[in-house]
Amino acid sequence: MQVHLYDSAEQVGQAAAILIAAQLIQKPAAVLGLATGSSPIPTYQELIRMHREGVLDFSSATTFNLDEYCKLPVEHPCSYHRFMREQLFDHVNLAPESTHVPNGNAEDLAAECSRYDRAISRAGGIDLQLLGIGRNGHIGFNEPSDQFVYGCHVVRLTKSTIEANRRFFDTEADVPREAISLGVGSIMNAKRVLLIATGDDKAEAVRKAIREDIDPATQASILRTHPNVVFLLDRAAAARL
Ligand code: F6R
């Protein structure tokens, strides 16, 4: 695995955007796996800038997001559908039908999970998967556990994730308790994985993922077995390595 250190979250975002741009230039019809949350915002801002300057064309690309809350209207300010529109989709030339976010409001969530995994396979699999990391070491919403779950599935969010994501909602009670998430197998099937972590609240998760045993208690630790994974860290997130 490769680990690269930067002085600021903005630089991490620039580096991630450069790697995503390189992917799109090499393969304009690339399939990108995308994340939400605070970590990728500088990356998306940089991608938007490159697109506005005419350097980056998304018109042939396809995207699949990692996850979405269950039972949260897509128009809710905290839905990942809305986040992606506001932070990226509305500002670049991705075809709306080529962007995919799991439907957390599907009546049959298990069927939605199978449909989502099949849609990724039909698209040819993910070329480049962008990831953040939870304070508890989660990737997507694959929470600490005694096992790695292969496929897309419905997850019960842990207390730590509910507390971490509470900052986006009015009250903690408003944070959904369940989400749909790509499984670790689907993430590991991506041809290339790019994990970004910034801030000192990620330092312990980053240390466990990189330095400790590969263990589903820190789901990101499995990334070390991926043949093409890059961690982009700011100094605060790398402080315990
Ligand atoms: C988001 C996701 C999560 C986040 C993680 C870090 O789609 O899959 O795993 O990447 O919770 O979130 P932030 O970046 O907000 O600290």
py3Dmol code that shows the C-alpha trace and the ligand (Angstrom):
import py3Dmol

protein = """\
ATOM      1  CA  MET A   1       0.000   0.000   0.000  1.00  0.00           C
ATOM      2  CA  GLN A   2       1.075   3.593  -0.454  1.00  0.00           C
ATOM      3  CA  VAL A   3       0.710   6.262   2.237  1.00  0.00           C
ATOM      4  CA  HIS A   4       1.193   9.921   1.309  1.00  0.00           C
ATOM      5  CA  LEU A   5       1.298  12.758   3.841  1.00  0.00           C
ATOM      6  CA  TYR A   6       0.239  16.364   3.273  1.00  0.00           C
ATOM      7  CA  ASP A   7       0.247  19.518   5.373  1.00  0.00           C
ATOM      8  CA  SER A   8      -3.445  20.318   5.006  1.00  0.00           C
ATOM      9  CA  ALA A   9      -6.845  18.858   4.186  1.00  0.00           C
ATOM     10  CA  GLU A  10      -6.901  21.059   1.073  1.00  0.00           C
ATOM     11  CA  GLN A  11      -3.706  19.435  -0.197  1.00  0.00           C
ATOM     12  CA  VAL A  12      -5.155  15.984   0.490  1.00  0.00           C
ATOM     13  CA  GLY A  13      -8.148  17.037  -1.594  1.00  0.00           C
ATOM     14  CA  GLN A  14      -5.928  18.281  -4.398  1.00  0.00           C
ATOM     15  CA  ALA A  15      -3.936  15.044  -4.454  1.00  0.00           C
ATOM     16  CA  ALA A  16      -7.114  12.926  -4.479  1.00  0.00           C
ATOM     17  CA  ALA A  17      -8.581  15.063  -7.271  1.00  0.00           C
ATOM     18  CA  ILE A  18      -5.391  14.677  -9.323  1.00  0.00           C
ATOM     19  CA  LEU A  19      -5.614  10.885  -9.047  1.00  0.00           C
ATOM     20  CA  ILE A  20      -9.325  10.898  -9.950  1.00  0.00           C
ATOM     21  CA  ALA A  21      -8.614  13.239 -12.863  1.00  0.00           C
ATOM     22  CA  ALA A  22      -5.817  10.951 -14.076  1.00  0.00           C
ATOM     23  CA  GLN A  23      -8.251   8.032 -13.966  1.00  0.00           C
ATOM     24  CA  LEU A  24     -10.816   9.959 -16.015  1.00  0.00           C
ATOM     25  CA  ILE A  25      -8.237  11.109 -18.551  1.00  0.00           C
ATOM     26  CA  GLN A  26      -6.910   7.559 -18.992  1.00  0.00           C
ATOM     27  CA  LYS A  27     -10.411   6.081 -19.145  1.00  0.00           C
ATOM     28  CA  PRO A  28     -13.144   8.659 -19.807  1.00  0.00           C
ATOM     29  CA  ALA A  29     -15.841   6.000 -19.262  1.00  0.00           C
ATOM     30  CA  ALA A  30     -14.444   5.125 -15.823  1.00  0.00           C
ATOM     31  CA  VAL A  31     -16.701   3.899 -13.023  1.00  0.00           C
ATOM     32  CA  LEU A  32     -16.029   5.957  -9.906  1.00  0.00           C
ATOM     33  CA  GLY A  33     -17.027   4.890  -6.399  1.00  0.00           C
ATOM     34  CA  LEU A  34     -17.821   8.018  -4.379  1.00  0.00           C
ATOM     35  CA  ALA A  35     -18.106   8.911  -0.698  1.00  0.00           C
ATOM     36  CA  THR A  36     -19.939  11.594   1.246  1.00  0.00           C
ATOM     37  CA  GLY A  37     -19.045  13.275   4.565  1.00  0.00           C
ATOM     38  CA  SER A  38     -16.591  16.066   5.292  1.00  0.00           C
ATOM     39  CA  SER A  39     -13.452  14.328   4.039  1.00  0.00           C
ATOM     40  CA  PRO A  40     -14.124  14.387   0.270  1.00  0.00           C
ATOM     41  CA  ILE A  41     -15.428  17.975   0.107  1.00  0.00           C
ATOM     42  CA  PRO A  42     -12.023  19.531  -0.797  1.00  0.00           C
ATOM     43  CA  THR A  43     -11.594  16.767  -3.407  1.00  0.00           C
ATOM     44  CA  TYR A  44     -14.965  17.553  -4.979  1.00  0.00           C
ATOM     45  CA  GLN A  45     -14.196  21.294  -4.940  1.00  0.00           C
ATOM     46  CA  GLU A  46     -10.966  20.644  -6.795  1.00  0.00           C
ATOM     47  CA  LEU A  47     -12.690  18.359  -9.324  1.00  0.00           C
ATOM     48  CA  ILE A  48     -15.298  21.070  -9.942  1.00  0.00           C
ATOM     49  CA  ARG A  49     -12.529  23.630 -10.438  1.00  0.00           C
ATOM     50  CA  MET A  50     -10.753  21.384 -12.976  1.00  0.00           C
ATOM     51  CA  HIS A  51     -14.045  20.801 -14.779  1.00  0.00           C
ATOM     52  CA  ARG A  52     -14.793  24.554 -14.934  1.00  0.00           C
ATOM     53  CA  GLU A  53     -11.341  25.199 -16.321  1.00  0.00           C
ATOM     54  CA  GLY A  54     -12.027  22.708 -19.098  1.00  0.00           C
ATOM     55  CA  VAL A  55      -9.495  20.121 -17.943  1.00  0.00           C
ATOM     56  CA  LEU A  56     -11.908  17.450 -16.795  1.00  0.00           C
ATOM     57  CA  ASP A  57     -14.813  15.884 -18.635  1.00  0.00           C
ATOM     58  CA  PHE A  58     -17.252  13.650 -16.733  1.00  0.00           C
ATOM     59  CA  SER A  59     -19.645  13.089 -19.632  1.00  0.00           C
ATOM     60  CA  SER A  60     -18.778   9.404 -20.145  1.00  0.00           C
ATOM     61  CA  ALA A  61     -18.199   8.523 -16.480  1.00  0.00           C
ATOM     62  CA  THR A  62     -20.476   6.544 -14.189  1.00  0.00           C
ATOM     63  CA  THR A  63     -20.598   6.942 -10.413  1.00  0.00           C
ATOM     64  CA  PHE A  64     -21.810   4.755  -7.567  1.00  0.00           C
ATOM     65  CA  ASN A  65     -21.998   6.127  -4.056  1.00  0.00           C
ATOM     66  CA  LEU A  66     -21.038   4.012  -1.098  1.00  0.00           C
ATOM     67  CA  ASP A  67     -24.056   4.484   1.067  1.00  0.00           C
ATOM     68  CA  GLU A  68     -27.276   6.241   1.989  1.00  0.00           C
ATOM     69  CA  TYR A  69     -29.370   6.559   5.140  1.00  0.00           C
ATOM     70  CA  CYS A  70     -32.565   4.531   5.348  1.00  0.00           C
ATOM     71  CA  LYS A  71     -35.922   6.253   5.574  1.00  0.00           C
ATOM     72  CA  LEU A  72     -34.589   9.762   5.007  1.00  0.00           C
ATOM     73  CA  PRO A  73     -36.347  11.647   2.182  1.00  0.00           C
ATOM     74  CA  VAL A  74     -33.927  12.287  -0.711  1.00  0.00           C
ATOM     75  CA  GLU A  75     -34.649  16.019  -0.384  1.00  0.00           C
ATOM     76  CA  HIS A  76     -33.672  16.060   3.314  1.00  0.00           C
ATOM     77  CA  PRO A  77     -30.629  18.372   3.756  1.00  0.00           C
ATOM     78  CA  CYS A  78     -28.660  15.447   5.228  1.00  0.00           C
ATOM     79  CA  SER A  79     -29.494  12.809   2.606  1.00  0.00           C
ATOM     80  CA  TYR A  80     -26.521  11.590   0.629  1.00  0.00           C
ATOM     81  CA  HIS A  81     -28.537  12.048  -2.582  1.00  0.00           C
ATOM     82  CA  ARG A  82     -28.756  15.740  -1.791  1.00  0.00           C
ATOM     83  CA  PHE A  83     -25.158  15.977  -0.566  1.00  0.00           C
ATOM     84  CA  MET A  84     -23.864  14.569  -3.845  1.00  0.00           C
ATOM     85  CA  ARG A  85     -25.999  16.907  -5.935  1.00  0.00           C
ATOM     86  CA  GLU A  86     -24.880  19.939  -3.960  1.00  0.00           C
ATOM     87  CA  GLN A  87     -21.207  19.010  -3.578  1.00  0.00           C
ATOM     88  CA  LEU A  88     -20.509  17.547  -7.038  1.00  0.00           C
ATOM     89  CA  PHE A  89     -23.236  16.383  -9.422  1.00  0.00           C
ATOM     90  CA  ASP A  90     -24.837  19.815  -9.999  1.00  0.00           C
ATOM     91  CA  HIS A  91     -21.456  21.354 -10.869  1.00  0.00           C
ATOM     92  CA  VAL A  92     -19.969  18.916 -13.387  1.00  0.00           C
ATOM     93  CA  ASN A  93     -21.180  17.310 -16.618  1.00  0.00           C
ATOM     94  CA  LEU A  94     -22.074  13.884 -15.240  1.00  0.00           C
ATOM     95  CA  ALA A  95     -25.196  12.537 -16.932  1.00  0.00           C
ATOM     96  CA  PRO A  96     -27.844  12.266 -14.172  1.00  0.00           C
ATOM     97  CA  GLU A  97     -28.673   8.691 -15.262  1.00  0.00           C
ATOM     98  CA  SER A  98     -25.019   7.745 -14.770  1.00  0.00           C
ATOM     99  CA  THR A  99     -24.970   8.722 -11.090  1.00  0.00           C
ATOM    100  CA  HIS A 100     -26.123   6.131  -8.582  1.00  0.00           C
ATOM    101  CA  VAL A 101     -26.869   6.366  -4.860  1.00  0.00           C
ATOM    102  CA  PRO A 102     -28.551   3.501  -2.998  1.00  0.00           C
ATOM    103  CA  ASN A 103     -32.271   3.993  -2.397  1.00  0.00           C
ATOM    104  CA  GLY A 104     -32.663   4.013   1.378  1.00  0.00           C
ATOM    105  CA  ASN A 105     -36.404   4.472   0.950  1.00  0.00           C
ATOM    106  CA  ALA A 106     -36.952   1.292  -1.060  1.00  0.00           C
ATOM    107  CA  GLU A 107     -39.807  -0.785   0.287  1.00  0.00           C
ATOM    108  CA  ASP A 108     -37.694  -3.934   0.052  1.00  0.00           C
ATOM    109  CA  LEU A 109     -34.241  -2.888   1.243  1.00  0.00           C
ATOM    110  CA  ALA A 110     -32.701  -6.335   0.720  1.00  0.00           C
ATOM    111  CA  ALA A 111     -33.851  -6.294  -2.913  1.00  0.00           C
ATOM    112  CA  GLU A 112     -32.424  -2.773  -3.275  1.00  0.00           C
ATOM    113  CA  CYS A 113     -29.044  -4.019  -1.974  1.00  0.00           C
ATOM    114  CA  SER A 114     -28.974  -6.866  -4.532  1.00  0.00           C
ATOM    115  CA  ARG A 115     -30.047  -4.497  -7.310  1.00  0.00           C
ATOM    116  CA  TYR A 116     -27.257  -2.063  -6.396  1.00  0.00           C
ATOM    117  CA  ASP A 117     -24.543  -4.749  -6.411  1.00  0.00           C
ATOM    118  CA  ARG A 118     -25.841  -6.030  -9.768  1.00  0.00           C
ATOM    119  CA  ALA A 119     -25.835  -2.504 -11.227  1.00  0.00           C
ATOM    120  CA  ILE A 120     -22.159  -2.117 -10.265  1.00  0.00           C
ATOM    121  CA  SER A 121     -21.303  -5.468 -11.863  1.00  0.00           C
ATOM    122  CA  ARG A 122     -23.225  -4.576 -15.015  1.00  0.00           C
ATOM    123  CA  ALA A 123     -21.282  -1.307 -15.238  1.00  0.00           C
ATOM    124  CA  GLY A 124     -18.089  -3.379 -15.268  1.00  0.00           C
ATOM    125  CA  GLY A 125     -17.099  -2.881 -11.607  1.00  0.00           C
ATOM    126  CA  ILE A 126     -15.570   0.146  -9.932  1.00  0.00           C
ATOM    127  CA  ASP A 127     -12.328   1.468 -11.406  1.00  0.00           C
ATOM    128  CA  LEU A 128     -11.510   3.852  -8.585  1.00  0.00           C
ATOM    129  CA  GLN A 129     -13.157   3.860  -5.155  1.00  0.00           C
ATOM    130  CA  LEU A 130     -12.858   7.018  -3.050  1.00  0.00           C
ATOM    131  CA  LEU A 131     -13.214   6.380   0.696  1.00  0.00           C
ATOM    132  CA  GLY A 132     -13.217   8.313   3.936  1.00  0.00           C
ATOM    133  CA  ILE A 133     -12.736   6.526   7.243  1.00  0.00           C
ATOM    134  CA  GLY A 134     -14.913   6.684  10.353  1.00  0.00           C
ATOM    135  CA  ARG A 135     -13.453   7.460  13.784  1.00  0.00           C
ATOM    136  CA  ASN A 136     -14.218   3.820  14.548  1.00  0.00           C
ATOM    137  CA  GLY A 137     -12.392   2.632  11.416  1.00  0.00           C
ATOM    138  CA  HIS A 138     -15.519   2.084   9.317  1.00  0.00           C
ATOM    139  CA  ILE A 139     -15.451   2.313   5.524  1.00  0.00           C
ATOM    140  CA  GLY A 140     -18.751   3.020   3.857  1.00  0.00           C
ATOM    141  CA  PHE A 141     -21.037   2.177   6.770  1.00  0.00           C
ATOM    142  CA  ASN A 142     -19.307  -1.126   7.469  1.00  0.00           C
ATOM    143  CA  GLU A 143     -19.200  -0.756  11.218  1.00  0.00           C
ATOM    144  CA  PRO A 144     -16.823  -2.522  13.651  1.00  0.00           C
ATOM    145  CA  SER A 145     -17.867  -6.150  13.829  1.00  0.00           C
ATOM    146  CA  ASP A 146     -16.568  -9.700  14.158  1.00  0.00           C
ATOM    147  CA  GLN A 147     -16.880 -10.215  10.421  1.00  0.00           C
ATOM    148  CA  PHE A 148     -16.470  -8.515   7.057  1.00  0.00           C
ATOM    149  CA  VAL A 149     -19.701  -8.431   5.038  1.00  0.00           C
ATOM    150  CA  TYR A 150     -19.178  -9.020   1.325  1.00  0.00           C
ATOM    151  CA  GLY A 151     -22.120  -7.440  -0.486  1.00  0.00           C
ATOM    152  CA  CYS A 152     -24.307  -4.374  -0.203  1.00  0.00           C
ATOM    153  CA  HIS A 153     -26.387  -4.632   2.972  1.00  0.00           C
ATOM    154  CA  VAL A 154     -28.507  -2.794   5.518  1.00  0.00           C
ATOM    155  CA  VAL A 155     -26.479  -1.634   8.510  1.00  0.00           C
ATOM    156  CA  ARG A 156     -27.443  -0.585  12.020  1.00  0.00           C
ATOM    157  CA  LEU A 157     -25.312   2.448  12.781  1.00  0.00           C
ATOM    158  CA  THR A 158     -23.181   2.323  15.925  1.00  0.00           C
ATOM    159  CA  LYS A 159     -23.402   4.874  18.719  1.00  0.00           C
ATOM    160  CA  SER A 160     -20.033   6.301  17.647  1.00  0.00           C
ATOM    161  CA  THR A 161     -21.214   6.902  14.065  1.00  0.00           C
ATOM    162  CA  ILE A 162     -24.521   8.387  15.226  1.00  0.00           C
ATOM    163  CA  GLU A 163     -22.590  10.772  17.492  1.00  0.00           C
ATOM    164  CA  ALA A 164     -20.103  11.635  14.729  1.00  0.00           C
ATOM    165  CA  ASN A 165     -22.865  12.345  12.184  1.00  0.00           C
ATOM    166  CA  ARG A 166     -25.050  14.204  14.665  1.00  0.00           C
ATOM    167  CA  ARG A 167     -23.260  17.432  13.661  1.00  0.00           C
ATOM    168  CA  PHE A 168     -25.191  17.475  10.390  1.00  0.00           C
ATOM    169  CA  PHE A 169     -28.642  17.029  11.998  1.00  0.00           C
ATOM    170  CA  ASP A 170     -30.704  19.236  14.368  1.00  0.00           C
ATOM    171  CA  THR A 171     -30.622  16.682  17.191  1.00  0.00           C
ATOM    172  CA  GLU A 172     -29.081  13.254  17.761  1.00  0.00           C
ATOM    173  CA  ALA A 173     -32.581  11.753  17.695  1.00  0.00           C
ATOM    174  CA  ASP A 174     -32.890  12.896  14.055  1.00  0.00           C
ATOM    175  CA  VAL A 175     -29.896  10.827  12.895  1.00  0.00           C
ATOM    176  CA  PRO A 176     -31.238   7.744  11.084  1.00  0.00           C
ATOM    177  CA  ARG A 177     -30.374   4.481  12.829  1.00  0.00           C
ATOM    178  CA  GLU A 178     -29.983   2.439   9.646  1.00  0.00           C
ATOM    179  CA  ALA A 179     -28.241   2.840   6.317  1.00  0.00           C
ATOM    180  CA  ILE A 180     -27.566   0.910   3.135  1.00  0.00           C
ATOM    181  CA  SER A 181     -23.868   0.382   2.536  1.00  0.00           C
ATOM    182  CA  LEU A 182     -21.712  -1.266  -0.065  1.00  0.00           C
ATOM    183  CA  GLY A 183     -20.064  -4.277   1.506  1.00  0.00           C
ATOM    184  CA  VAL A 184     -16.365  -4.636   2.092  1.00  0.00           C
ATOM    185  CA  GLY A 185     -16.194  -7.207  -0.723  1.00  0.00           C
ATOM    186  CA  SER A 186     -17.690  -4.735  -3.181  1.00  0.00           C
ATOM    187  CA  ILE A 187     -15.178  -2.090  -2.039  1.00  0.00           C
ATOM    188  CA  MET A 188     -12.272  -4.553  -2.282  1.00  0.00           C
ATOM    189  CA  ASN A 189     -13.368  -5.463  -5.831  1.00  0.00           C
ATOM    190  CA  ALA A 190     -12.583  -1.912  -6.975  1.00  0.00           C
ATOM    191  CA  LYS A 191      -9.500  -1.877  -9.166  1.00  0.00           C
ATOM    192  CA  ARG A 192      -8.012   0.976  -7.166  1.00  0.00           C
ATOM    193  CA  VAL A 193      -8.853   2.390  -3.730  1.00  0.00           C
ATOM    194  CA  LEU A 194      -8.119   5.907  -2.546  1.00  0.00           C
ATOM    195  CA  LEU A 195      -8.692   6.570   1.168  1.00  0.00           C
ATOM    196  CA  ILE A 196      -8.563  10.119   2.464  1.00  0.00           C
ATOM    197  CA  ALA A 197      -8.329  10.969   6.164  1.00  0.00           C
ATOM    198  CA  THR A 198      -7.880  14.408   7.667  1.00  0.00           C
ATOM    199  CA  GLY A 199      -7.954  15.721  11.218  1.00  0.00           C
ATOM    200  CA  ASP A 200      -6.763  14.384  14.544  1.00  0.00           C
ATOM    201  CA  ASP A 201     -10.059  12.617  15.264  1.00  0.00           C
ATOM    202  CA  LYS A 202      -9.053  10.112  12.539  1.00  0.00           C
ATOM    203  CA  ALA A 203      -5.520   9.468  13.852  1.00  0.00           C
ATOM    204  CA  GLU A 204      -6.401   6.416  15.962  1.00  0.00           C
ATOM    205  CA  ALA A 205      -8.518   4.799  13.224  1.00  0.00           C
ATOM    206  CA  VAL A 206      -5.719   5.391  10.710  1.00  0.00           C
ATOM    207  CA  ARG A 207      -3.139   3.894  13.100  1.00  0.00           C
ATOM    208  CA  LYS A 208      -5.254   0.783  13.685  1.00  0.00           C
ATOM    209  CA  ALA A 209      -5.977   0.386   9.963  1.00  0.00           C
ATOM    210  CA  ILE A 210      -2.304   0.602   9.018  1.00  0.00           C
ATOM    211  CA  ARG A 211      -0.416  -0.733  12.030  1.00  0.00           C
ATOM    212  CA  GLU A 212      -2.594  -3.298  13.789  1.00  0.00           C
ATOM    213  CA  ASP A 213      -3.877  -6.725  12.765  1.00  0.00           C
ATOM    214  CA  ILE A 214      -6.326  -7.040   9.913  1.00  0.00           C
ATOM    215  CA  ASP A 215      -9.482  -7.288  11.959  1.00  0.00           C
ATOM    216  CA  PRO A 216     -13.170  -6.554  11.256  1.00  0.00           C
ATOM    217  CA  ALA A 217     -13.152  -4.518  14.488  1.00  0.00           C
ATOM    218  CA  THR A 218     -11.342  -1.951  12.285  1.00  0.00           C
ATOM    219  CA  GLN A 219     -12.964  -2.543   8.919  1.00  0.00           C
ATOM    220  CA  ALA A 220     -10.476  -0.319   7.037  1.00  0.00           C
ATOM    221  CA  SER A 221      -7.643  -2.689   8.035  1.00  0.00           C
ATOM    222  CA  ILE A 222      -8.673  -5.055   5.224  1.00  0.00           C
ATOM    223  CA  LEU A 223      -7.607  -2.451   2.673  1.00  0.00           C
ATOM    224  CA  ARG A 224      -3.993  -3.495   3.339  1.00  0.00           C
ATOM    225  CA  THR A 225      -4.694  -6.668   1.388  1.00  0.00           C
ATOM    226  CA  HIS A 226      -5.860  -4.676  -1.648  1.00  0.00           C
ATOM    227  CA  PRO A 227      -3.270  -4.715  -4.455  1.00  0.00           C
ATOM    228  CA  ASN A 228      -3.712  -1.041  -5.360  1.00  0.00           C
ATOM    229  CA  VAL A 229      -4.574   1.156  -2.393  1.00  0.00           C
ATOM    230  CA  VAL A 230      -3.401   4.674  -1.576  1.00  0.00           C
ATOM    231  CA  PHE A 231      -3.953   6.466   1.749  1.00  0.00           C
ATOM    232  CA  LEU A 232      -3.816  10.264   1.489  1.00  0.00           C
ATOM    233  CA  LEU A 233      -3.457  11.760   4.972  1.00  0.00           C
ATOM    234  CA  ASP A 234      -2.905  15.148   6.494  1.00  0.00           C
ATOM    235  CA  ARG A 235      -0.358  15.389   9.307  1.00  0.00           C
ATOM    236  CA  ALA A 236      -3.027  15.341  12.026  1.00  0.00           C
ATOM    237  CA  ALA A 237      -4.559  12.071  10.750  1.00  0.00           C
ATOM    238  CA  ALA A 238      -1.070  10.559  10.451  1.00  0.00           C
ATOM    239  CA  ALA A 239       0.060  11.697  13.905  1.00  0.00           C
ATOM    240  CA  ARG A 240      -0.050   8.225  15.528  1.00  0.00           C
ATOM    241  CA  LEU A 241       1.627   6.243  12.772  1.00  0.00           C
TER     242      LEU A 241
END
"""
ligand_1 = """\
16
F6R
C -19.567 8.343 3.630
C -18.971 7.155 4.221
C -18.312 7.180 5.549
C -17.425 8.401 5.751
C -16.827 8.399 7.155
C -16.009 9.648 7.419
O -20.133 8.047 2.374
O -19.030 6.142 3.614
O -17.544 6.019 5.705
O -16.412 8.416 4.793
O -17.839 8.304 8.111
O -16.872 10.737 7.430
P -16.297 12.225 7.469
O -15.552 12.409 6.206
O -17.500 13.100 7.555
O -15.421 12.299 8.670
"""
view = py3Dmol.view(width=600, height=400)
view.addModel(protein, "pdb")
view.setStyle({"model": 0}, {"cartoon": {"style": "trace"}})
view.addModel(ligand_1, "xyz")
view.setStyle({"model": 1}, {"stick": {}})
view.zoomTo()
view.show()
